[in-house]
Structures are given as structure tokens and as C-alpha cells.
Amino acid sequence: MNAQLSPVDDLIEEALSACRTLPCTTDMRALDERLRAALQERLPLVQRQADGLDRGTVDWWNRQRVIDAADNTLAEQLPADAPLAAAVYVAELGRRLRELDAYAQEVEHD
């Protein structure tokens, strides 16, 4: 992993590379848990941002779309007996985390 990346960036990179590397089931479960925790940490931050915006504005819609997509992805479960399907799923969690983290970072820098 790249030493210049933040821990969240490393996590996202690991998730997005899962389809290439096909981690073992144990590693895939651990990755799923770490991704879920990171998403659940950022969801309230981005929701508070959206709540503070005028409903229906572009900024509100953009955040709400990211929130809804993350919620929908979190509602699914890691496919236990299909390594490729599990890798695709954790990659999707990684994409959702990348989107949420971009907005969550705006809160941290305010």
C-alpha cells in the first residue's frame, strides 16, 4: 500500500483491488467489517450536511444520493460462498466509502 495515502484511502484501495486479488474468506469478512464501520462513521456526518442545506438544491441532492446509495449497499450482506461476488461487493462498499468520505472531509476542514 502507498505510504502517502490516508488509512481511509488505503482501505478504499484495498476494497477496489479485491476483484484482482480475491482475498481469502477471512480477509474478505474483515475487510467488509472495516468498510462498514467506516461508512457508518461517515453517514451521520454527511446526513448532517444534507440536513443543513436547502432541500432540493444540487448540493442537497448530491449528498442525499450518496447517502441513499451507501444505505442501500449496507443493506446487502457479504456473499459468503462466492469469492468473486464477495470481492465485487466489497469493491462496491469501497466506492461508496470514497463518495461519502469526500463529503465527510468537508466537515473536518470547516
N, C-alpha and C positions, 0 to 999 in steps of 0.2 A: 504494500500500500504506500501511497505517496505521503511522505512526511509533511508536506506543505498543506495537506488537506485537514480540515477540522474533523473531530470524531464523527460528526453527523455526515460530513462529506464522505468519509471512509465507509460508514455504514451504507450510505446510498450506493457508493461504488461497488461494495460487496454484494448488495442486493441485485444491482443491474448486471453484474457479471455471473450471477448464479446459473443462468442458462448456458453459459460457456463452460463453467467448471463443474456443474452438477454436484454440489456438496452432499455428503452423506446425510442420512435422515436426521441424525442427532444434531449435526451442524445446521441443517435446514430449520429444524424446530427452534434452535437457539437464535438463529437469525430472525425468524418470524417473531419471536418474543421481543427481541430488541427493537425491531421495526415498529411493532405495535405500541410498545412503550413510548418510543419517540413520537409517533403520530399522536397518541393520546395526550402527550405532554403539550404538543403544539396546537391541537384542535381548539382548546379554550382560548388561547391567545388570539388566534385568527378569528374565532367567533366574536370575541370582544371587539376586535377591529371592525368587523362587519356590523355589529350592533351599534357602533358609534358613527356609522356612515348613513347618509340618506338612502333609504330603501329605494331600489330601482336604479341607482346610479351605476355607471360602469364599474367603479371600484367595488361597490357592494356586490354586484353580480359576479365579478371575478372571484372575490373571496368566497361567496356562497357556493359557487361552482366547485371550487377546490375543497371546501368543507364537505359538501354533499358527496363528491367523488371519494374522498377519504373515508367517510362514514360507510358508504356502500362497499368499499373494498374491505374495510374492517369487519363488516357483517359476514363476510365469507370466512371459511376455515381453510387452513393449510391442507391440501390434498395429501393424505398420509401414505398412500400406497402407490403413488405415481411421481417418481422423482422429477420428470420433466415438467409435469403440471405444477408441482410444488415450486420449482425454480421459476416458472412463469409467474406464479402467484407472488412470490417474494420480490420479483422484479417489479411487479405492479405496485406492491407496497412501497418499494424504493422510489418509484416515480411519484407516488402520492406524497411521500415524505419530502421529496425535493420541492414540490409545489408549495406545500404547507410551510416548509422551512424558509422559503423565500419571503413569505409574508410575516412569519414569526420573527425573522431577523429585523424587520422594520420596527417592531415593538421594542426589541432590545436596544436599538440605536436611537430611539426617541428620548 
